[in-house]
Amino acid sequence: MLSTATRMAAKLAEATSDPKIKQADVAAACGVTKQAVQGWLKTGRFDKKHLPKLSKLTGKPLTWWLDAAADPVDPSLLGALQDWRLQSSARSVQVIDQLTLLAKKNKLGEADWLLIEQLVQRFSQK
């Protein structure tokens, strides 16, 4: 089995193989130098805080980057959770924070993501 760093390097290489996505674009989106991105490609080691930006730039869902569920998950779901957080009661904020933490640790299963997606759709209609 490949190490996480090796898998991340391969994923970044695959994502940047698209002629529309240059290393300079990745660097600009993540607020780092092009040399830093070259290092990421070699080592696969970079701060995971950059994943949402990489997801948005490349069009690859967070689950692809994190090797989570096979079905793609819309990365905007986490953003929607954070938007709700601003409009929620104290108890709801606790639940949203727990869900966000579990998502960042890649601990949510496919059923969890489906439920979150249904909630996003339901609350988006209000």
Secondary structure, DSSP 8 states (H G I E B T S, - for coil): ---HHHHHHHHHHHHHTSTT--HHHHHHHHTS-HHHHHHHHHH----GGGHHHHHHHH---HHHHHT--SS---THHHHHHHHHHTTS-HHHHHHHHHHHHHHHTT---HHHHHHHHHHHHHHHT-
